[in-house]
């Protein structure tokens, strides 16, 4: 499989690249800073240098090139409303159009639980973030592509447990980034999971079994 990752220099993106390369897949991704290239080369991934917010859909499609799947894991990371809109919102819409132009059929989007941390009253910026993520989800579900949306719980840097809870609706909690990346790798390699929104959190089911349990039989 040939996979292009937008957000490959981030924590989940780089972990996913490592997982896919270990499977023998070809992996490339978009990086914004030249200094990020060395880490990708050490992983065995190819880089494409460009700023998601500045590229046109046509330019992004050229950078993507031929691929079997596109994974969008990029995010503004709390940099404010303008950056959230540009990356988490407009960036997804641009990537959808670029996937169409490049002939990439499968699009996997890392999103967020709609109710994430609502009890914490984190303010207008976080409310804006949740609204933008929902708008991006809608854009993908209406795109006509072979899409999957994964909504992980709050991300941690704890060691992966290789067991999760995965389904259309789960309770928001926490999940190690390593387990998110491993779940993404399994989802990419399970073509029978298509046009589904899945929520992911810590649990007791081995990741391969959790993914298989969400395959639609009809």
N, C-alpha and C positions, 0 to 999 in steps of 0.2 A: 504494500500500500504506500502511496505517496501522499503525505499530509503536509499542508501548509498551516502554520500556527501564527496567528496575530496575537502578540503578547508572549512570544517565545522567550523573551529575556526576563519575564517575571517568574515568580516562584512556582506557580502551578504550571505555567507554560514550559519552563525548563525541565521540571520533573516529568511532564508528559513527553517531551522530546526524548528524554533518557529512556522512558518506558518503551516508546515506540521503536527507538533505535535498537534496544535490546531484543525486540521481536524480529529485527531484520528489515524494518520499514525504512523508506526514504523520508527524511524530514527536512523541511526548510521553514523559514519564518521571517517575519518583519522585525527589524531592529531600528531604533531611532538614533542610537549613538555608535560611532565607529568603534569605540572601546568595548562594546558588547560583543564584537565579532569573535574575539579570541575564545571566550567561554563557549560559544556555539561550536567553533571549530574543534575544541577539545572534546565536546560531546559527540562530534561526528555529524552535526547538522549544518546545512547550508544557510547562509544569511542573505537577506535582501534589505538593503539600507534604504530607509524612507520614513517620513513622518506621516502617520496615519491621518492627522488632522490637516495636512497640507496637500496630500495626494488627491488627485481626482480618481473616480472609479476606474477610468480607463488606465491610468498610470498604475493603480494598484493591481489591476488585472494583469498587466504586463509583468509586474514583479512576481505575482503568484505563479504564472505560467501553468503548465499542465499539472493537475493534481487530482487525486481521487476524493479528497475531503479537505475542508477548511475548518479549523477550530479557532473560535474567537474567545480568548481568555484575557484580553486587555481590559484595563480599567483605569480611571483617573486617580483612584486611591485617595479620595478625600481632598483633592486639590481645589475644590470649589465648584460652584454650580456651572460656570462656563466650561471648565475642563470636563466635568461629568457629561454635559450635553454633547460636547465635541467628540468624546471618546466612547462613552458607554451608550450614547444614543445615536448621533449622526455617524459615528464610526461603524456601528453595526449596519446601519442602512447602506453606507458606502460599500462595506464588505459584501453585503448581499448582492448588490449590483455588480461588483467586481467578480464575484463567484459566477454569476450568470455570464458575464462577458468572457471569462476564462474557461467556461464550460466545466466548472467544478460542480458536481451534482449534489454532494453531501455537505451539510453545514451544521456544525455542532457549536452551540452557544453556551458559555458558562454564565449563568444569570444569578438570581438571588431569591430567597424565600420572600414572598410579598409581605409577610408579617415579621420579617427579621427585626428583632430588637425594638418592636413598637412600644413595648412597656417602658423603655428607657427614655423616651421623649428626647431624642438626640438633636432635634432642631430642624430648621428649614432646609439646611443643606442635605441632611439625610433624607428628609421627606422628598426632596427633589430627586435625589439619587434613586429612591424606590420607584418614583413615577417614571423616570427616564428608563430604568431597567424594564419596567412593564411595557412601555411603548416599544422598546427594542424587541421584546418577546413577541409582541403583536406583529411587528414588521416581518419577523422571520416566519411566523406561523401562516402568514398570508402571502409568502414569497413564491410558493410553488416548488421550492427546492425540497430535497429529501433532508429534512431537518430533525434535530434532536436538541432540546433545551434541558440542560442540567442545572438544577438549583441547589447548590451546596449550602449547608448550614454555616455558621460562623467558622472561619478558617483559622487553624492553629498550625504551629510549626512542630507539634509533637510528632514522635515517630509514628509511621503508619502502622495500623493494626491488621490490615488486610481483611477486615470484616466491617460491614456497613449495614445500614438500613436504606433501601432504595425503593421508591415507588411513586405513584402519582401524587400522594399526599403523605408527608411525614411530619413529625414534630420537630420544630426548629431547635437545634442544640449547637454542638460543635463537631468539627470533622478535621482531621489532619490533612494538610495539603497533599501529602503523599498518597493518601487514600483517594482523594479527588482525582489526582492524575492517573492513578491505576484504574479507577472506574472509567474515566474518559477513554483510556486505551482499550478497555474491553468493549465499551459502547461503539467505538469506531470500527471494531472488528466484528460487530454483530449487526449485519445489515437488516435483520428482521425487526430490529427496533428502529422505527421510523415515524416521524411526525408525532412524537410523544414528548410530553413535559414530565420530567422525573425529578423528584426531590431526594436529597442525599444527606444523611447524617450518620453519626456513629451507630453501630448495631452489631449483631452477632452473626450475620450471614456472610460467608466468604464472598468476596467480590465477584468471582465468576458465576457463582450460584445466584447472587442477587441480580446480576445482569440477565441471566437466562430466565429468571422468574418473571421478568418484564417483557419477554417476547410475546407478541400477540399471535395467538394460534389461528385467528380468523379475522 
